[in-house]
Amino acid sequence: MKYKAQGRVIDTVRGLMMQSSADSIEFTADCNGRVSVTFFCEKTEHTGDVDVYFTGYTDGERIDTRYHVSQGQNELILAQSIQGIHTFKLVRQTEWGVGDIYMTDIKVEGELLDPPADKEIFIEFIGDSITTGFGNQPDEPSDISWGGAPVYQDATVAYPYMIGNELDADISVVAIQGIGCLCGGWDFTMNDIYDVYPRVREKDFHYNPTRTADVVVVHLLGNDKDNYKEKGLSWDDVLEKAGELCLMAREKHPDSLVLFCPADMLAEAEIMVENKLGGAKNGFYTLLVPMDCGGKLNHPSVKGHILARDRMAPYIKKILEENKK
């Protein structure tokens, strides 16, 4: 394989399935001209219309083009006439649920070389719309006024991807707008689909990571907070499910530290993490993450995601250093 993939990508007969926020491919080539990547995209019974954006990078520098893929075959041109050895990366800006996306080909005038090596640190982020970068591009033009249109979202300037850059880490994002641990805007919860994500509706599928995360960040409960009372539930019920999800993450990534970031009510979350999970002595931690409401539908702006990065990245670094063996 001549590329490096990050995220919960799936190698299929149709190509590399890239369904999630911040999913990426990266490759190195000795170039003598044009470089492009081809995607095949389709609407399915489980997804809406194909409407997905990508960011490209050359040697770590962001390409100005905001690449858009829609139904059918899409060739994204990363360079037209480039010479020498360079590294290229494509990162999905858009979250799950807008078409099935398969990377089918990398075309290089020149020669593909060995792909970039894995980073020393690998972090998985579990969350909702905040984790996906929902609404952090509020000034983009669109005929769709509501905040969830893909054009309003860019995962490369959301806190998980920025933390990956800050800590020189590989990342994976498992997140869907509107989801909760116990109750939210879907007929499933994160607890229901964590094991099968991103093939959320295919219950016979199970995601088996090829690499164990060093840290799993669980940043949830905003949607639970909005819904639990009207469903006749208690906050203790919500926290019970949050604790279950933290344990599911540990089971999937047995050597990981788990950082639980509740949307609110930090004191109650700290008690749950200590009493149910064993706290720091068992590798479970809590952190409240500051953000703003400057994006669409009162979601964080890019500045808000920077606030989250600046709070969370040093804390992750600290707990990793404390747990070095």
Buried (B, 14 or more C-beta within 10 A) or exposed (E): EEBBBBBBBBEEEEBBBBBBBBBBBBBBBEBBEBBBBBBBBEBEEEBEEBBBBBBBBBEEEEBEEBBBBBEEEBEBBBBEEBEEEBBBBBBBBBBBBBBBBBBBEBEBBBEBBEBBEEBEBBBBBBBBBBBBBBBBBBEBEEEEEEBBBBBBBBBBBBBBBBBBEBBEBBBBBBBBBBBBBBBBBBEBBBBBBBBBBBBBEEEEEEBEEEEEBBBBBBBBBBBBBBBBEEEEBEBEBBBBBBBBBBBBBBEBBEEBBBBBBBBEBBEBBBBBBBEBBEBBEEBBBBBBBEBBEBBBBEBBBBEBBBBBBBBBBEBBBEBBEEEEE
